[in-house]
Amino acid sequence: GVLNNMAVLHTALGEPEKAITYFERAYAIKQSLYGENSLALMDLSGNMAVVYWALKRSDTAIPLFRKSIAMAIRQIRYIFPNLSEDEQVQFYQRTKEDFERFNAIAFEASTQYPDLLKDVFNNQVVVKSILFFTQQHRQLLINQKRDSVLRQQYELMRSKREQLGRFYQLTLKDLATAETSASSLEKEIDQLEKTISMKTSETVSE
């Protein structure tokens, strides 16, 4: 935390060369504790990407931008639906800024990295989906169906998402002794999501 704060301070002071050394040290510590793909690295990845970009090190910045956005999308898919309405608003506002920052960089670097424009489109679809199908809307549809099996599947999916949210915060040491894995939970949630979406889709019902 101290290293990250020092990095943010030097970034604000317009000293990216000093900031990146603190960011790199903080990143190495978190990576060793949580692993390379942990969501705990999301904010650090985004902040480091900004500083590397300021230092004209685009080859290092772009992968970090992409990594940060990929982690944000995982949060949208697996954590966002279980948040309260107020938490969803806060999450959307914070995540929207991350996506807008990525989009700005993508357009600026489109000549050198044209594939980034595909990411911009796909990211926009994901951000729109946050508002399109909220937990409240789905709950309403399930109540209208009055299907006990569907309700059980929905509650199981919510339980799995809560469990996954806790998994995302575990260290590598804790994960090593866990009875399941984040990837297994994600697969279970994806399967439940498909089943529930088919049963609650107005288009399918029609």
Number of C-alpha atoms within 10 A of each C-alpha: 8 9 17 19 14 18 27 21 15 17 19 11 11 13 16 22 15 16 25 24 15 21 21 17 14 20 21 14 12 18 17 11 16 20 18 14 13 19 23 20 20 18 16 19 23 23 23 26 26 24 24 21 18 16 14 11 13 20 12 13 23 22 14 21 26 17 19 24 22 16 19 21 18 13 17 20 18 20 20 22 19 19 15 12 14 9 12 20 15 13 16 17 11 11 18 15 11 18 20 14 14 24 20 12 20 22 14 12 16 13 11 10 14 12 12 21 17 11 16 19 11 11 20 15 11 16 16 10 13 18 12 10 11 16 18 13 10 17 14 11 14 18 12 10 13 10 12 11 9 18 16 11 16 20 12 15 22 19 14 18 22 15 14 20 18 12 19 18 14 18 17 16 11 12 17 11 9 12 6 11 14 17 10 11 18 17 11 15 22 15 13 19 16 10 14 18 13 13 17 18 12 10 8 9 8 5
